[in-house]
């Protein structure tokens, strides 16, 4: 019996854009955020407003064109566009979605970044291109710091006790990286705000819970209708569901499960960016084992 894997495409990038209420971030998450950032934010080969005005199909063709090029870029140590996309842009976008700053991003991806300064440069380009998610990250950290908890739209609660660390600094202190300086309105005392041990977790919690709450809802609905047993649901791997399905039911499984997974999540509604509920496209692959899967839809 073939395995069938249904994988949400760039789901955590999409849910971060949803939480930040950034239509452009969400649009590029659905198309190819990594190529867009490499093209506009890192290499700056195309102007942002020009790309925003293009239709989705035109953008996808443009991304394919650049990804196929073998040209090397000296400012990125001779890397090709595809290498810059995968090693710089993709690592930064995925990392920042989980609250990673320059130190953790460089430490966890030594093959992609020469050090924290290199990672900081890429993060600054990303934040400059997309200010809304960066503003949201700062706001959600302060909310978690003040309230010591966050509650997701799916009703899950996570507690935090060390989101922001504070120490007094002199007037001339210049913050760097993830540091912020806060000035008391009455006393004028300046405080250095640095990320605490819970800072990354506070940033990651809501976008991640949006995604996992969605896939959990799908699994519940499949179970209530007996479809998990019928089609042989055997595992959930991150944003994917894997089925060990009978060959005679494989086409039916692909059609039914994909439709179920792509339904808008009515829990994740927002009048600006998801008035009818957040929906995410699903990629389908099949194969006799997870190492030899081929895309079919």
C-alpha positions in Angstrom: 0.0 0.0 0.0 1.4 3.5 -0.9 2.0 6.2 1.7 0.2 9.4 1.1 1.4 12.6 2.8 -0.6 15.8 3.0 1.6 18.8 3.9 0.4 22.4 4.6 2.6 24.8 2.5 4.5 27.4 4.5 1.9 27.2 7.2 3.9 28.9 10.0 4.9 31.7 7.7 1.2 32.2 6.8 0.0 32.2 10.4 2.7 34.7 11.4 1.4 37.0 8.7 -2.1 36.4 10.0 -1.2 37.3 13.6 0.6 40.4 12.3 -2.3 41.3 10.0 0.1 41.7 7.0 -1.6 40.9 3.7 1.6 41.0 1.7 3.3 38.6 4.1 0.4 36.2 3.8 0.3 36.5 0.0 4.0 35.7 -0.3 3.7 32.9 2.1 1.2 31.3 -0.2 3.4 31.9 -3.3 7.1 31.7 -2.4 8.2 34.0 0.5 11.8 32.7 0.4 12.2 33.7 -3.2 10.5 37.1 -2.7 12.8 38.0 0.2 15.9 36.8 -1.6 14.9 38.8 -4.7 13.7 42.0 -3.1 15.2 42.1 0.3 18.6 40.5 0.0 19.8 40.9 -3.6 17.4 43.8 -4.4 17.1 42.8 -8.0 13.5 43.9 -8.4 11.6 46.8 -6.7 9.0 45.7 -4.2 6.2 47.8 -5.6 6.7 46.4 -9.1 6.4 42.8 -7.8 3.4 43.6 -5.6 1.5 44.8 -8.7 2.1 41.6 -10.6 -0.5 38.8 -10.7 0.3 35.6 -8.7 1.0 33.6 -11.8 3.5 36.2 -13.1 5.3 36.2 -9.7 5.5 32.4 -9.7 7.1 32.4 -13.2 9.5 35.1 -12.1 10.6 33.2 -9.1 11.1 30.0 -11.2 13.2 32.0 -13.6 15.5 33.4 -10.9 15.8 30.0 -9.1 17.0 28.4 -12.4 19.8 30.8 -12.9 23.4 29.8 -12.3 24.7 33.3 -11.8 26.9 33.8 -8.8 26.7 36.8 -6.5 30.1 38.0 -5.1 28.5 39.9 -2.2 27.2 36.5 -1.0 30.5 34.6 -1.4 29.6 33.4 -4.9 26.3 31.8 -4.0 23.6 31.4 -6.7 20.1 32.8 -6.2 18.8 29.3 -5.2 21.6 29.0 -2.6 20.9 32.5 -1.2 17.1 31.6 -1.1 17.6 28.4 0.7 20.6 29.2 3.0 19.9 32.8 3.9 16.3 33.8 3.1 14.6 30.5 4.1 16.6 30.1 7.3 15.9 33.6 8.4 12.2 33.5 7.7 11.7 30.2 9.5 13.9 31.2 12.4 12.3 34.6 13.0 8.9 32.9 13.0 10.1 31.1 16.1 11.4 34.2 17.7 15.1 33.6 16.9 17.5 36.6 17.1 20.9 36.8 15.5 22.7 34.7 18.1 20.3 31.7 18.1 19.9 31.9 14.3 23.7 31.8 13.7 24.2 29.1 16.3 21.6 26.8 14.9 22.6 27.5 11.3 26.4 27.7 11.2 26.4 26.5 7.6 24.3 29.5 6.5 25.6 32.4 8.6 29.2 33.4 9.3 28.2 34.6 12.7 25.7 36.8 14.6 26.6 39.9 12.6 25.9 38.1 9.4 22.5 36.8 10.7 21.7 40.3 12.1 22.2 41.8 8.6 19.7 39.4 7.0 17.2 39.9 9.8 17.4 43.6 9.5 16.7 43.3 5.8 13.7 41.1 6.5 12.3 43.5 9.2 12.8 46.4 6.8 10.9 44.7 4.1 8.1 43.6 6.5 7.7 46.0 9.4 4.3 44.7 10.6 5.5 41.3 11.8 8.4 42.9 13.6 6.1 45.4 15.3 3.8 42.4 16.3 6.8 40.5 17.7 7.7 43.4 20.0 4.1 43.9 21.0 3.4 40.2 21.8 6.6 40.0 23.9 5.5 42.9 26.0 2.0 41.4 26.4 3.5 38.1 27.5 5.8 40.0 29.8 3.1 42.0 31.5 0.4 39.4 31.7 2.7 36.4 32.1 0.6 34.3 29.7 -0.8 34.2 26.2 -4.1 32.6 25.2 -4.5 31.4 21.6 -7.6 31.6 19.5 -8.0 27.8 19.9 -8.1 28.3 23.7 -4.7 27.1 24.7 -2.8 28.9 27.4 0.9 29.2 27.9 2.6 30.9 30.8 5.8 33.0 30.7 8.0 34.3 33.5 11.2 35.6 31.8 10.3 37.3 28.6 12.1 40.6 29.1 15.1 41.4 31.2 15.7 44.9 32.4 18.7 46.9 33.7 19.4 50.6 34.0 21.6 52.3 31.4 23.1 55.7 30.9 21.6 58.2 28.6 24.1 57.7 25.8 23.7 53.9 25.6 22.9 52.8 22.0 20.9 49.5 21.8 22.0 46.8 19.4 20.2 43.9 17.8 17.2 42.7 19.8 17.9 45.3 22.6 15.5 48.1 23.3 15.7 51.1 25.5 12.7 52.2 27.5 12.5 55.6 29.2 10.3 56.1 32.3 7.9 59.0 31.6 8.2 60.5 35.1 11.7 59.8 36.3 13.4 59.8 33.0 15.3 56.6 34.0 16.5 54.7 31.0 16.1 50.9 31.1 17.8 48.4 28.7 15.3 45.7 27.7 16.8 42.5 26.5 15.1 39.2 25.5 14.8 36.8 28.4 14.8 33.0 28.3 11.1 33.0 27.3 11.2 35.6 24.6 11.5 33.3 21.6 8.8 31.0 23.0 6.4 34.0 23.5 6.9 35.0 19.9 6.5 31.5 18.5 3.4 30.5 20.5 0.5 32.0 18.7 1.5 31.4 15.1 2.5 27.8 15.9 -0.7 27.2 17.9 -2.8 28.6 15.0 -1.2 25.9 12.7 -1.3 23.0 15.1 -4.8 23.9 16.3 -5.9 23.8 12.6 -4.4 20.4 11.9 -5.8 19.0 15.2 -9.3 20.2 14.1 -8.8 18.3 10.8 -7.8 15.1 12.6 -10.8 15.4 14.9 -13.2 15.8 11.9 -11.6 12.9 10.1 -12.0 10.7 13.2 -15.6 11.7 13.8 -16.4 10.5 10.2 -14.4 7.4 10.4 -12.0 8.6 7.7 -8.9 8.2 9.7 -9.4 4.5 10.0 -10.8 4.2 6.4 -7.8 5.8 4.8 -5.2 4.6 7.3 -4.0 7.7 9.1 -0.8 6.6 10.8 1.1 9.8 11.7 1.2 13.5 12.1 4.6 15.0 11.2 4.8 18.7 11.9 2.3 20.2 9.4 1.7 17.0 7.6 -0.7 14.0 7.9 0.5 10.6 6.6 -1.8 7.8 5.5 -1.0 4.2 4.8 -3.9 3.9 2.4 -5.2 0.9 0.4 -4.3 1.4 -3.3 -8.0 1.0 -4.2 -8.8 4.0 -2.0 -5.8 6.3 -2.8 -7.5 8.6 -5.3 -10.5 9.0 -3.0 -8.3 9.6 0.0 -6.4 12.3 -1.9 -9.5 14.1 -2.9 -11.4 13.9 0.4 -8.5 14.6 2.8 -7.1 17.5 0.8 -10.5 19.1 0.6 -10.9 18.7 4.4 -7.5 20.1 5.2 -7.9 23.1 2.9 -11.2 24.2 4.4 -11.0 27.7 6.1 -10.5 27.5 9.9 -13.4 29.5 11.3 -11.6 29.9 14.6 -8.9 31.9 12.8 -11.0 34.8 11.4 -10.0 38.4 11.1 -12.0 41.2 9.3 -8.8 42.5 7.6 -6.9 39.5 6.4 -9.2 36.4 6.9 -12.8 37.4 7.1 -14.0 33.9 6.1 -11.4 32.1 8.1 -7.8 31.3 7.5 -7.1 28.6 4.8 -3.8 27.1 3.6 -3.0 25.1 0.5 -1.9 21.5 0.9 0.8 19.6 -1.1 0.2 15.9 -1.7 3.0 13.3 -2.2 2.9 9.6 -2.5 5.4 6.8 -2.4 6.3 3.4 -0.9 8.3 5.2 1.9 8.9 8.7 3.2 12.3 8.9 1.5 10.9 8.3 -2.0 7.8 10.5 -2.1 6.7 12.2 -5.4 4.4 15.2 -5.6 1.0 14.4 -7.2 -1.0 17.5 -6.3 
